[in-house]
């Protein structure tokens, strides 16, 4: 590829930039401007020809009107021939263009004639003149309309004339019209230099021009192609022709009335004089601009190439790592930025080279210090490098093996079969395939080492293999271990069969049972053919099996896995609770799971009974401790609360006494402020504040009393009388803080005059507290609600307490386990699973029932039924004790 200097390239390109606009302007002038000017010239010529044609017709129109007026007279009836002669003489005298006026009879002879006064002596020559053979007479008799003749040389006037014949009854009026006036019209019309204007008749003869020169010659120009085409075409034509050895351009237009043609022409050099002048001026300007543009372009190219040359020299010095060169000042922002970028790039490259050399040394150090056998081969299998571990194995140096084919080195020459296999592996790796196989090497002492060998291709960014990486892991000790393991398999089989636990050997991939011991067959009541070959999933419950899989027991690096509890099934004993222990073992080159299963059914049952008893004891202890704490706290709260109530009452009375004094002071001295507020506003605000303090103190007292009643031991035990509505009110009063924290929609609907129930009010209050707390904790947000209702079921004789919530709800499986101890759906939030278990126990001990209805996402309804002491009394009217009827929202104290 030819290399050119930047200055030459810039000069050529700059010159092209200057020349191309010049050429574009020239082309636009030639192909657009000049045609536009030519078209404008031709248009003006056609317009002039059309105007002249109109003037010619206007000149002839006056003569035609005079002749037509004579023909309109009824010369055979109204006038005698003396009068006819008088009319003709009058018309000749009044017209400037008429040279003769005849009245021709039906036989074609002149019956009357009139000439101008200076030609009257020739009138006798016209009397009786026979015109029957004239083409004009024949045409007018045949067509019965006015007919114009061709031009002719008048016998009377001696000039060029044209005749018009107009029919009049059986007679014909003929008038000769002189064409001298047309020459005057054309002379005044021709305003341009060397412009020619011809009026041409239907034969192509010039009948008038602006100076009369061509008219006198009676020149016929029908041989000119433009004239010949114009005579045959009714539309205007424009074209070039040659006349008198000069090139002309002209336009020919037909006169629609008399069918003559008007030709307007001028020499081409005259017609295009403005075009040539414009072209010369524009060309001179463009040429000057071209020369100036080329000069400026060459100068700028020279300056730019000189600065770029400095930058190129600077880049060359950077490329050869000459750091001492000062950066050139080229005064161009982009070049200055490029110079900075080149310097930064050079610094970055040198930094990366240093990092690369450091990485190479580090890599070489890693290779030399690893215990693995590693090397580096070219794609054709020749040794490029080898680490110290590989060289020390065969007791040789790097120089003795570098450049040799790998399969011909001392690592492989002890076994021709391995050499051939390695040669095939090198060919595959060169094509991009990874190879791995077992091999052997002999060390410098002749001992045989077993090697796990692999050959990995290294590729560049384009995917081409550039190196091969051989790696070998010495597995000699592992082989020895495997041999020892096989020897111990016999001993293992004896221990396996004689173990008291159920033992399983399971495949890691499919969890298929490979083998079991006799104790496993006895535990599950199955024959060997019924369990061997089946998956472990058929023995362990699916959920527990999934926990077993996800536990890590199938990892050969995991410790012994212990699953404390799992569910299983025995044909002879039914459901079993078992514990599992698992570990990965390698038997006969296969990784398997060694799993032991121990029956824990009886132990688990005993443990659950012990836990249930302990839980009840713990709960009872907690409740006793809580009672002592509540009593102490209630006492400590009541003392300061008494001070608050008493002081607030005294302050309220003091304010009542001070109010008249303050009012009188405001009347005398005007408005003043108390506590930063106007005194008039404080008169209404302060009583409300005192009332709020007193009311809050009263509520504190009620809450403390409810808590003391809750923990107080009842004298009557379960034989007491329970006011269920009061228990509900007390429970919600204790829980009012939790209610407002969990929901904005808590409602109570308590039936008035509810009959009492038999039992412990304290325990029933605990039931209500447990149920309301569970309902509140199930709500996903505060917009959801909780409803507590009470009613009397007269048919069953039971007091019914219902707690309904709009919480998360539960499925069928959860509903079935609600009464079990330690079952909870809130284990992550700290739930113990004892609340509903205790609640159910209390309700059953009171001779009542508790029912749960729930659907996921639609909330839960809990119904407690307790036996009533007596029948429902007469229904009374009134409001409920804590909330109005129809679901009034609760406002706890």
C-alpha positions in Angstrom: 0.0 0.0 0.0 1.4 3.4 -1.1 2.2 5.7 1.8 1.8 9.5 1.1 2.9 12.4 3.3 0.2 14.1 5.3 1.0 17.5 3.6 0.4 16.0 0.2 -2.9 14.4 1.3 -4.1 17.5 2.9 -3.2 19.6 -0.1 -5.0 17.3 -2.5 -8.1 17.1 -0.3 -8.1 20.9 0.4 -7.8 21.6 -3.4 -10.7 19.2 -4.0 -12.7 21.0 -1.4 -12.1 24.3 -3.2 -12.6 22.9 -6.7 -15.8 21.0 -6.1 -18.0 24.0 -5.2 -16.6 25.8 -8.3 -17.6 22.9 -10.5 -21.0 22.7 -8.8 -21.7 26.4 -9.5 -20.5 26.0 -13.1 -22.8 23.0 -13.6 -25.7 24.9 -12.1 -25.0 27.8 -14.4 -24.8 25.6 -17.5 -27.6 23.3 -16.8 -30.0 25.5 -14.8 -29.2 29.3 -15.1 -28.5 29.5 -18.8 -31.6 27.4 -19.7 -33.7 29.7 -17.5 -32.4 32.8 -19.2 -32.9 31.2 -22.7 -36.4 30.3 -21.8 -37.1 33.8 -20.6 -35.8 35.2 -23.9 -38.0 32.8 -25.9 -41.0 33.7 -23.8 -40.5 37.4 -24.4 -40.2 36.8 -28.2 -43.4 34.7 -28.2 -45.2 37.4 -26.2 -44.0 40.1 -28.7 -45.1 38.0 -31.7 -48.5 37.5 -30.2 -48.9 41.2 -29.5 -47.9 42.1 -33.1 -50.4 39.5 -34.4 -53.1 41.2 -32.4 -52.0 44.6 -33.8 -52.1 43.2 -37.4 -55.6 42.0 -36.8 -56.7 45.3 -35.3 -55.4 47.1 -38.5 -57.3 44.8 -40.8 -60.4 44.7 -38.5 -61.2 48.4 -39.4 -61.1 47.7 -43.1 -63.2 44.5 -42.6 -65.8 46.5 -40.7 -66.1 49.0 -43.5 -66.5 46.3 -46.2 -69.0 44.4 -44.1 -71.0 47.6 -43.5 -71.3 48.1 -47.3 -72.3 44.5 -47.8 -75.0 44.9 -45.2 -76.9 47.5 -47.5 -79.8 46.2 -49.6 -78.4 47.4 -52.8 -80.9 45.7 -55.1 -83.9 47.0 -53.3 -83.3 50.1 -51.2 -80.7 52.0 -53.3 -80.2 52.7 -56.9 -76.8 52.3 -58.5 -76.1 56.0 -58.3 -76.6 55.9 -54.6 -74.5 52.7 -54.4 -71.6 54.6 -56.1 -72.0 57.4 -53.8 -71.8 55.1 -50.7 -68.7 53.4 -52.1 -67.0 56.7 -52.7 -67.8 57.8 -49.2 -66.3 54.7 -47.6 -63.2 55.0 -49.7 -62.7 58.5 -48.7 -63.2 57.7 -45.0 -60.8 54.7 -44.9 -57.0 55.2 -44.8 -56.3 51.6 -45.8 -58.9 50.8 -48.5 -57.4 51.1 -52.0 -60.5 50.0 -53.9 -64.1 48.9 -53.3 -66.1 46.8 -55.8 -69.6 45.5 -56.1 -69.6 42.3 -58.1 -72.7 40.8 -59.6 -73.8 37.2 -59.7 -72.0 36.6 -62.9 -68.7 37.8 -61.6 -68.5 41.1 -63.3 -67.8 44.4 -61.5 -71.1 46.4 -61.4 -69.8 49.3 -59.4 -66.3 50.4 -58.2 -64.8 53.2 -56.2 -61.2 54.3 -55.9 -59.4 57.0 -53.9 -59.7 60.5 -55.3 -56.1 60.4 -56.6 -56.9 57.2 -58.5 -60.4 58.1 -59.7 -59.3 58.3 -63.4 -58.8 54.5 -63.4 -62.4 53.8 -62.3 -63.6 53.3 -65.9 -61.0 50.5 -66.3 -62.7 48.6 -63.6 -66.3 48.8 -64.8 -67.4 45.5 -66.3 -64.2 43.7 -65.1 -64.8 40.0 -65.1 -63.8 38.3 -61.8 -65.7 35.1 -62.3 -62.5 33.1 -62.6 -60.9 34.6 -59.5 -60.4 32.0 -56.6 -61.6 34.6 -54.2 -65.0 34.9 -56.0 -65.4 31.2 -56.1 -64.6 30.8 -52.4 -67.0 33.5 -51.2 -69.9 32.1 -53.3 -69.2 28.6 -52.1 -68.7 29.4 -48.4 -71.2 32.4 -48.2 -69.0 34.1 -45.6 -66.2 36.8 -45.6 -63.0 35.4 -47.3 -59.5 37.0 -47.3 -57.3 36.5 -50.3 -53.6 36.0 -50.5 -51.4 39.1 -50.9 -51.0 40.5 -54.4 -49.6 43.5 -56.1 -52.4 46.0 -56.6 -53.0 47.2 -60.1 -54.7 50.3 -58.8 -52.4 51.5 -56.1 -49.3 49.7 -57.2 -48.5 48.4 -53.7 -48.8 45.1 -51.9 -52.5 44.5 -51.0 -54.9 41.9 -49.8 -58.6 41.6 -50.8 -61.6 40.8 -48.6 -64.8 39.5 -50.2 -68.1 39.7 -48.3 -71.4 38.2 -49.7 -74.4 40.5 -49.9 -77.6 38.8 -51.1 -76.8 37.8 -54.6 -74.0 40.4 -54.9 -70.5 40.4 -53.5 -68.6 43.3 -52.0 -64.8 43.2 -52.6 -62.3 45.6 -51.0 -58.6 45.9 -51.5 -56.7 46.7 -48.3 -53.2 48.2 -48.6 -50.5 46.8 -46.3 -48.4 49.9 -46.1 -49.8 50.7 -42.6 -48.5 47.3 -41.3 -44.9 48.4 -42.0 -45.5 51.5 -39.8 -46.9 49.4 -37.0 -43.9 47.0 -37.1 -41.4 49.9 -37.3 -42.8 51.4 -34.0 -42.9 47.9 -32.4 -39.3 46.9 -33.1 -37.4 48.4 -30.2 -34.4 46.2 -29.9 -31.3 46.4 -31.9 -31.1 44.1 -35.0 -34.5 42.7 -34.2 -36.5 41.4 -37.2 -40.3 41.3 -37.3 -42.0 39.6 -40.3 -45.7 39.3 -41.1 -46.0 36.2 -43.3 -49.0 35.1 -45.4 -50.2 31.6 -45.8 -47.8 31.0 -48.7 -44.7 32.0 -46.6 -44.2 35.3 -48.3 -43.2 38.3 -46.3 -46.0 40.9 -46.5 -44.6 43.3 -44.0 -41.4 44.0 -41.9 -40.3 46.8 -39.7 -38.3 48.7 -42.3 -40.0 47.5 -45.6 -36.7 46.0 -47.0 -37.9 42.4 -47.1 -41.4 43.5 -48.1 -40.2 45.2 -51.3 -38.2 42.1 -52.2 -41.4 40.0 -51.9 -39.3 37.4 -50.3 -40.7 33.9 -49.6 -39.1 32.3 -46.6 -41.2 29.1 -46.4 -38.0 27.2 -47.0 -36.9 28.0 -43.4 -37.8 25.0 -41.3 -39.2 27.1 -38.4 -41.4 29.0 -40.8 -42.6 25.9 -42.6 -43.5 24.3 -39.2 -45.2 27.5 -38.0 -47.4 27.7 -41.1 -48.6 24.2 -40.4 -49.0 24.5 -36.7 -51.7 26.5 -34.9 -49.5 26.8 -31.8 -46.6 29.2 -31.2 -43.1 27.8 -32.0 -39.6 28.9 -31.1 -36.4 27.8 -32.7 -33.2 28.6 -34.5 -32.7 29.2 -38.2 -30.2 30.8 -40.6 -31.0 34.0 -42.6 -28.6 36.0 -44.7 -25.7 33.9 -43.4 -26.5 34.7 -39.8 -27.7 32.4 -37.0 -31.0 33.6 -35.7 -33.4 32.6 -33.0 -37.1 33.5 -33.3 -40.7 32.7 -32.4 -43.6 32.4 -34.9 -47.2 32.9 -33.8 -50.3 32.5 -36.0 -53.0 35.3 -36.2 -56.2 33.6 -35.4 -58.4 35.9 -37.5 -56.7 36.2 -40.9 -54.4 33.1 -40.5 -51.2 35.1 -41.1 -48.1 34.4 -39.1 -45.9 36.8 -37.2 -42.2 36.0 -36.9 -40.0 37.8 -34.3 -36.3 37.0 -34.6 -32.8 38.3 -33.7 -29.3 37.2 -34.0 -28.2 34.6 -31.4 -25.3 36.7 -30.2 -27.6 39.6 -29.6 -30.3 37.5 -27.9 -27.8 35.8 -25.6 -25.7 38.9 -25.0 -26.9 39.2 -21.4 -26.3 35.5 -20.8 -22.8 35.7 -22.0 -22.1 38.8 -20.0 -23.5 37.2 -16.8 -21.5 34.0 -17.5 -18.3 35.9 -17.9 -18.8 37.9 -14.7 -19.8 34.8 -12.7 -16.9 32.8 -14.2 -14.4 35.5 -13.4 -15.7 35.7 -9.8 -15.6 31.9 -9.4 -12.2 31.6 -10.9 -10.9 34.2 -8.5 -12.6 32.4 -5.6 -11.1 29.2 -6.8 -7.6 30.6 -6.9 -8.0 32.2 -3.5 -9.5 28.9 -2.0 -6.7 26.8 -3.4 -4.1 29.1 -2.1 -5.7 29.3 1.4 -6.2 25.5 1.4 -2.5 24.8 0.5 -1.4 27.3 3.2 -3.6 25.7 5.9 -2.6 22.2 4.8 1.1 23.2 5.1 0.5 24.7 8.6 -1.6 21.7 9.8 0.9 19.2 8.4 3.8 21.0 10.1 2.0 20.8 13.5 0.9 17.3 13.0 4.5 16.5 12.1 5.6 17.8 15.5 3.0 15.6 17.1 4.1 12.6 15.1 7.7 13.1 16.1 6.6 13.4 19.7 4.6 10.1 19.4 7.6 8.4 17.8 9.9 9.4 20.7 7.3 8.1 23.1 7.1 4.9 21.2 10.8 4.3 21.5 10.5 5.1 25.3 12.3 8.4 25.2 10.8 10.0 28.3 13.0 13.1 28.3 11.4 14.7 25.2 9.5 17.9 25.9 5.9 18.0 24.6 5.5 20.2 21.5 3.3 23.3 21.6 1.0 23.0 18.6 -1.7 25.5 19.8 -4.5 23.3 18.7 -6.8 22.0 21.5 -7.4 18.6 19.9 -3.7 18.1 19.2 -2.8 19.2 22.7 -5.3 16.7 24.1 -3.9 14.0 21.8 -0.4 14.7 23.1 -1.5 14.5 26.7 -3.4 11.3 25.9 -0.3 9.8 24.2 1.8 10.6 27.2 -0.8 9.1 29.5 -1.1 6.1 27.3 2.7 5.6 27.3 2.8 5.9 31.1 -0.1 3.4 31.3 1.7 1.0 28.9 4.9 1.1 30.9 2.9 0.6 34.1 1.2 -2.4 32.6 4.5 -3.8 31.3 5.8 -3.6 34.8 2.7 -5.3 36.1 3.0 -7.9 33.4 6.6 -8.7 34.3 5.6 -8.9 37.9 2.7 -11.2 37.0 5.0 -13.4 35.0 7.4 -13.6 37.8 4.6 -14.4 40.2 3.1 -17.0 37.9 6.5 -18.6 37.4 6.9 -18.6 41.2 3.5 -20.2 41.7 4.3 -22.8 39.1 7.6 -23.6 40.7 6.2 -23.8 44.2 3.1 -25.9 43.6 3.1 -29.6 44.3 1.2 -30.3 41.1 3.0 -31.2 37.9 2.5 -28.3 35.5 3.9 -27.2 32.1 3.3 -25.3 29.0 3.2 -26.7 25.4 3.0 -25.2 22.0 -0.1 -26.2 19.9 2.1 -28.8 18.1 3.0 -30.4 21.4 6.5 -29.1 22.0 7.6 -28.2 25.6 7.7 -24.5 26.3 8.0 -24.5 30.0 7.8 -26.9 33.0 7.6 -26.3 36.8 10.0 -27.5 39.4 7.8 -30.2 40.7 7.5 -31.9 37.2 11.3 -31.5 36.6 12.2 -32.8 40.1 10.1 -35.9 39.5 12.2 -37.2 36.7 15.5 -35.5 37.9 16.1 -33.4 34.8 16.5 -29.7 33.9 14.2 -27.4 32.0 16.8 -26.9 29.2 16.9 -30.6 28.4 13.1 -30.9 27.7 12.2 -27.4 26.2 11.7 -27.7 22.5 11.1 -31.5 22.6 7.8 -33.1 21.8 6.1 -33.8 25.1 5.4 -37.5 24.5 9.1 -38.0 23.8 10.2 -36.6 27.2 11.2 -38.8 30.2 7.8 -38.5 31.8 6.3 -40.8 29.1 9.0 -42.9 27.5 8.4 -45.8 29.9 5.1 -46.7 28.3 4.6 -46.6 24.4 0.8 -47.0 24.9 0.7 -43.8 27.0 2.9 -42.0 24.5 0.4 -42.7 21.7 -2.5 -41.7 23.9 -0.8 -38.4 24.7 -0.1 -37.7 21.1 -3.9 -38.1 20.3 -4.7 -35.9 23.3 -2.3 -33.2 22.0 -4.1 -33.3 18.6 -7.5 -33.0 20.3 -6.4 -30.1 22.6 -4.9 -28.2 19.5 -8.4 -28.4 18.1 -9.8 -26.9 21.3 -10.9 -30.0 23.2 -10.1 -30.7 26.9 -8.6 -34.1 27.7 -8.2 -36.0 31.0 -7.1 -39.6 31.7 -5.1 -41.6 34.2 -1.4 -42.0 33.5 1.8 -43.2 35.2 5.2 -41.5 35.6 8.5 -43.0 36.8 10.6 -40.9 39.1 14.4 -40.7 38.9 14.6 -43.7 41.2 12.4 -45.9 38.9 9.4 -45.8 41.3 6.0 -45.8 39.5 3.7 -42.9 40.3 0.0 -42.8 39.5 -1.1 -39.5 37.9 -4.5 -37.9 37.3 -3.4 -36.1 34.1 -5.3 -33.3 32.1 -4.5 -31.3 29.0 -6.3 -27.9 28.7 -6.2 -25.6 25.6 -5.5 -21.9 26.1 -7.2 -19.6 23.6 -6.8 -16.0 22.6 -9.6 -13.5 22.1 -10.4 -14.8 18.6 -10.7 -18.4 19.8 -7.5 -19.7 18.4 -5.5 -22.1 20.5 -2.1 -20.6 21.4 -0.8 -22.9 24.2 -1.6 -26.2 25.8 -1.4 -26.6 29.6 -0.6 -30.1 30.9 -1.3 -30.7 34.6 -0.7 -33.8 36.7 -1.9 -34.7 40.2 -0.1 -37.4 42.0 -2.7 -39.9 43.2 -0.3 -42.7 44.3 -1.3 -42.4 47.9 -4.9 -42.3 47.0 -4.5 -45.5 45.1 -2.9 -47.1 48.1 -5.7 -45.9 50.2 -8.3 -47.4 47.8 -6.5 -50.7 48.0 -6.6 -50.7 51.8 -10.3 -49.7 51.6 -11.2 -52.7 49.5 -9.4 -54.9 52.0 -11.6 -53.4 54.8 -14.8 -53.9 52.9 -15.1 -57.4 54.1 -14.8 -56.3 57.7 -17.3 -53.5 56.9 -19.9 -56.0 55.6 -19.7 -58.0 58.9 -20.2 -54.9 60.9 -23.0 -53.7 58.6 -25.1 -56.9 58.9 -24.6 -57.2 62.7 -25.4 -53.5 63.6 -28.5 -52.9 65.9 -29.6 -49.8 63.9 -31.3 -50.0 60.5 -28.5 -49.3 57.9 -28.9 -48.2 54.3 -26.5 -47.7 51.4 -27.9 -45.2 49.0 -26.7 -43.9 45.6 -26.0 -40.1 45.6 -27.4 -39.4 42.2 -30.8 -41.1 42.3 -31.1 -41.9 46.0 -31.7 -45.5 45.1 -31.3 -48.0 47.9 -28.3 -50.3 47.1 -28.3 -52.4 50.2 -29.9 -52.7 53.7 -29.0 -54.7 56.8 -31.3 -57.3 58.5 -32.3 -54.8 61.2 -33.7 -52.4 58.5 -35.9 -55.2 57.1 -37.1 -56.0 60.6 -37.9 -52.4 61.4 -39.9 -51.7 58.3 -41.5 -55.1 57.9 -40.3 -55.5 54.3 -38.5 -58.2 52.3 -35.1 -57.3 50.7 -36.6 -57.3 47.2 -39.3 -54.8 48.3 -36.8 -52.2 49.5 -33.6 -52.7 47.5 -33.8 -50.8 44.1 -36.5 -48.4 45.4 -35.8 -44.7 46.3 -35.2 -43.6 49.8 -38.3 -41.4 49.4 -40.5 -44.5 49.7 -39.2 -44.9 53.3 -39.0 -41.3 54.6 -41.7 -38.7 54.5 -41.3 -36.3 51.5 -40.6 -33.1 53.6 -38.1 -34.9 55.8 -36.5 -36.4 52.7 -36.1 -32.9 51.2 -34.4 -31.8 54.5 -32.1 -34.8 54.2 -31.2 -33.8 50.6 -30.6 -30.2 51.4 -28.7 -30.8 54.6 -25.3 -31.3 53.0 -25.1 -35.0 53.7 -24.6 -35.7 50.0 -21.3 -33.7 50.0 -18.2 -35.7 50.3 -16.6 -32.9 52.4 -19.5 -32.7 54.9 -19.2 -34.1 58.4 -21.6 -36.8 59.7 -25.1 -35.6 59.1 -27.7 -36.0 61.9 -31.4 -35.5 61.3 -32.9 -35.6 64.8 -36.5 -36.3 63.8 -38.1 -37.7 60.7 -41.4 -39.4 59.9 -41.4 -42.9 58.5 -43.8 -45.8 58.1 -43.5 -49.5 59.0 -45.8 -52.2 57.6 -45.9 -53.9 61.0 -45.8 -50.9 63.4 -47.5 -48.0 61.4 -46.1 -44.5 61.7 -42.6 -44.2 63.1 -40.5 -41.3 64.4 -36.9 -42.0 63.6 -33.5 -40.2 63.6 -31.0 -40.4 60.7 -27.3 -40.2 60.4 -25.6 -40.0 57.0 -22.1 -39.8 55.6 -20.6 -40.0 52.1 -18.4 -43.1 51.6 -16.5 -44.4 48.5 -17.1 -48.0 47.9 -15.7 -49.7 44.7 -15.0 -46.3 43.1 -18.5 -45.2 43.7 -19.7 -42.4 46.1 -22.6 -43.6 48.2 -24.5 -42.4 51.3 -24.1 -44.5 54.4 -27.3 -43.9 56.4 -28.3 -45.3 59.8 -31.9 -45.1 61.1 -32.9 -45.4 64.7 -36.5 -45.8 65.9 -37.3 -42.9 68.2 -41.1 -43.3 68.4 -41.4 -44.2 72.1 -38.7 -41.8 73.2 -40.3 -38.9 71.3 -43.7 -39.7 72.8 -42.3 -39.6 76.3 -40.4 -36.4 75.6 -43.5 -34.7 74.3 -45.5 -35.6 77.4 -42.6 -34.4 79.7 -42.4 -31.1 77.7 -46.2 -30.6 77.9 -46.1 -31.0 81.7 -43.1 -28.7 82.0 -44.8 -26.1 79.8 -47.8 -26.1 82.1 -45.6 -25.8 85.2 -43.6 -23.0 83.5 -46.8 -21.2 82.5 -48.2 -21.5 86.0 -45.0 -20.2 87.5 -45.0 -17.3 85.0 -48.6 -16.4 85.9 -47.8 -16.5 89.6 -44.8 -14.3 89.1 -46.8 -12.0 86.8 -49.5 -11.7 89.6 -46.9 -10.6 92.1 -45.4 -8.2 89.6 -48.8 -6.8 88.6 -49.8 -6.3 92.2 -46.6 -4.5 93.0 -46.7 -2.3 89.8 -50.4 -1.5 90.5 -49.5 -0.3 94.0 -46.6 1.8 92.7 -48.8 3.3 90.0 -51.8 4.0 92.3 -49.8 6.2 94.7 -48.6 8.9 92.2 -51.9 8.6 90.3 -53.7 9.5 93.5 -51.5 12.7 93.7 -52.2 13.5 90.1 -56.0 13.1 90.5 -56.1 15.1 93.8 -53.9 17.9 92.6 -55.7 18.2 89.3 -59.0 18.5 91.1 -57.7 21.2 93.4 -56.2 23.1 90.4 -59.5 22.9 88.6 -61.3 24.4 91.5 -58.7 27.1 91.9 -59.1 28.0 88.2 -62.9 28.3 88.7 -62.2 30.7 91.5 -59.6 32.7 89.5 -61.7 32.9 86.4 -63.9 35.9 87.5 -60.8 37.8 88.7 -59.1 37.2 85.3 -62.2 38.3 83.5 -62.5 41.5 85.5 -58.8 42.2 84.8 -59.2 41.7 81.1 -62.2 44.1 81.1 -60.1 46.8 82.8 -56.7 46.4 81.2 -57.5 44.6 77.9 -56.4 41.3 76.4 -53.3 39.6 77.9 -51.6 36.2 77.4 -51.3 33.2 79.6 -48.8 30.5 78.7 -48.3 32.1 75.3 -52.0 32.1 74.4 -54.7 34.9 74.7 -56.6 34.9 78.0 -59.9 34.6 76.3 -58.8 31.3 74.6 -57.4 30.0 77.9 -60.7 30.5 79.6 -62.2 27.6 77.6 -58.9 25.6 77.1 -57.8 25.3 80.7 -60.9 23.6 82.0 -60.7 21.1 79.2 -57.0 20.4 80.1 -57.9 19.8 83.8 -60.8 17.5 82.8 -58.4 15.6 80.5 -55.9 15.1 83.4 -58.7 14.0 85.8 -60.2 11.6 83.2 -56.8 10.2 82.3 -56.1 9.5 86.0 -59.4 7.8 86.3 -58.6 5.6 83.4 -55.3 4.7 84.9 -57.1 3.6 88.1 -59.5 1.5 86.1 -56.7 -0.3 84.2 -54.7 -0.9 87.4 -57.8 -2.3 89.1 -58.6 -4.6 86.1 -55.0 -5.9 86.2 -55.2 -6.6 90.0 -58.5 -8.4 89.5 -57.0 -10.4 86.7 -54.2 -11.8 88.8 -56.2 -12.0 92.1 -57.0 -15.6 93.2 -60.7 -16.2 93.1 -62.2 -17.7 96.3 -65.0 -19.6 94.4 -62.7 -21.1 91.7 -64.7 -22.6 88.9 -67.9 -22.6 91.0 -68.2 -18.8 90.8 -70.6 -16.7 88.8 -69.2 -15.0 85.6 -70.5 -11.8 84.1 -69.2 -12.5 80.6 -69.8 -8.9 79.3 -67.8 -7.5 82.3 -64.9 -10.0 81.6 -64.9 -8.9 77.9 -64.7 -5.2 79.0 -61.9 -5.9 81.5 -59.9 -7.9 78.9 -60.2 -5.2 76.2 -59.3 -2.5 78.8 -56.1 -4.4 79.6 -55.3 -4.8 75.9 -56.3 -1.4 74.7 -52.7 -0.4 74.0 -52.2 -3.6 71.8 -55.6 -2.9 70.1 -54.6 0.6 69.0 -51.2 -0.6 67.9 -52.6 -3.3 65.6 -55.9 -2.0 64.2 -58.0 1.1 63.7 -61.2 -0.9 63.5 -61.9 -2.7 66.7 -65.6 -3.2 67.6 -67.7 -4.9 70.3 -71.3 -6.0 70.1 -72.3 -7.2 73.6 -75.9 -8.4 74.2 -77.4 -6.6 77.2 -78.9 -8.5 80.2 -76.7 -11.5 79.3 -77.3 -14.4 81.8 -74.2 -15.3 83.8 -72.0 -18.4 83.3 -70.6 -20.8 85.9 -66.8 -20.9 86.4 -63.7 -18.8 87.0 -64.0 -15.3 85.8 -60.2 -14.9 85.9 -59.7 -17.9 83.6 -62.5 -16.8 81.2 -60.8 -13.4 81.1 -57.5 -15.1 80.2 -59.3 -17.0 77.4 -60.7 -13.7 76.0 -57.2 -12.1 76.2 -55.6 -15.0 74.4 -58.2 -15.0 71.6 -58.1 -11.2 71.1 -54.3 -11.2 71.1 -54.2 -13.9 68.5 -56.7 -12.0 66.3 -54.7 -8.8 66.6 -51.4 -10.5 65.8 -52.9 -12.0 62.6 -53.8 -8.7 61.0 -51.5 -7.7 58.1 -52.2 -3.9 58.5 -54.2 -1.5 60.7 -56.9 -1.1 58.1 -58.2 -4.7 58.9 -60.6 -5.1 61.8 -61.4 -7.3 64.8 -65.0 -7.9 66.2 -65.8 -9.3 69.7 -69.5 -10.2 70.3 -71.5 -11.9 73.0 -75.0 -13.4 72.8 -77.2 -15.9 74.5 -78.2 -19.1 72.7 -81.5 -19.9 74.3 -82.0 -23.2 72.6 -78.6 -24.6 73.8 -78.7 -22.6 77.1 -75.2 -21.3 76.4 -73.4 -18.0 76.5 -71.6 -17.5 73.2 -68.4 -15.4 72.8 -67.2 -14.8 69.2 -63.9 -13.3 68.2 -63.7 -12.6 64.4 -60.7 -11.0 62.6 -59.7 -10.1 59.0 -56.3 -11.5 59.4 -54.2 -13.9 57.3 -56.3 -17.0 58.0 -55.3 -20.6 58.1 -55.6 -23.8 56.1 -57.1 -27.1 57.0 -53.9 -28.7 58.2 -53.2 -25.7 60.6 -56.7 -25.8 62.0 -56.3 -29.5 62.8 -53.2 -28.8 64.9 -54.4 -25.6 66.7 -55.2 -27.5 70.0 -51.8 -29.3 70.1 -49.2 -27.9 72.5 -46.3 -26.1 71.1 -47.9 -25.7 67.6 -47.6 -22.1 66.5 -47.8 -20.2 63.2 -45.6 -17.5 64.7 -42.5 -19.4 65.6 -40.3 -16.7 64.0 -42.0 -13.9 66.0 -41.5 -15.8 69.3 -44.8 -17.7 69.6 -44.7 -20.6 72.1 -47.7 -22.6 70.8 -49.2 -22.8 74.3 -51.9 -20.0 74.2 -54.6 -21.9 72.3 -53.6 -25.2 74.0 -54.3 -23.5 77.5 -57.4 -21.8 76.2 -58.9 -25.0 74.9 -58.1 -26.7 78.3 -59.8 -23.9 80.2 -62.9 -24.0 78.1 -63.2 -27.8 78.3 -62.7 -27.7 82.1 -65.6 -25.2 82.2 -67.8 -27.7 80.3 -67.8 -25.5 77.2 -66.6 -25.9 73.6 -64.4 -23.8 71.3 -64.6 -23.8 67.5 -62.4 -22.3 64.8 -63.4 -21.4 61.3 -60.7 -20.0 58.9 -59.7 -19.6 55.3 -56.3 -18.4 54.0 -56.6 -14.7 53.3 -60.1 -14.3 54.7 -59.5 -14.3 58.4 -60.5 -16.5 61.3 -63.7 -16.7 63.5 -63.4 -18.3 67.0 -66.6 -19.3 68.9 -66.5 -20.1 72.6 -69.7 -21.6 74.2 -70.1 -21.7 78.0 -73.1 -23.1 79.9 -75.4 -20.5 81.3 -76.5 -20.7 85.0 -80.2 -19.9 84.4 -82.5 -19.1 81.5 -82.3 -15.8 79.7 -84.2 -13.1 81.5 -86.8 -10.9 79.8 -85.0 -8.9 77.2 -84.6 -5.3 78.2 -83.7 -2.2 76.3 -80.6 -0.2 76.7 -77.1 0.1 75.6 -74.3 -2.4 76.0 -71.8 -2.0 78.6 -68.8 -1.1 76.6 -69.9 -0.3 73.0 -73.1 0.8 71.4 -75.2 -1.6 69.4 -74.7 -2.1 65.7 -70.9 -2.3 65.9 -69.9 1.0 67.5 -66.1 1.4 67.5 -64.3 0.8 70.8 -62.7 3.7 72.7 -60.7 1.9 75.4 -60.1 3.7 78.7 
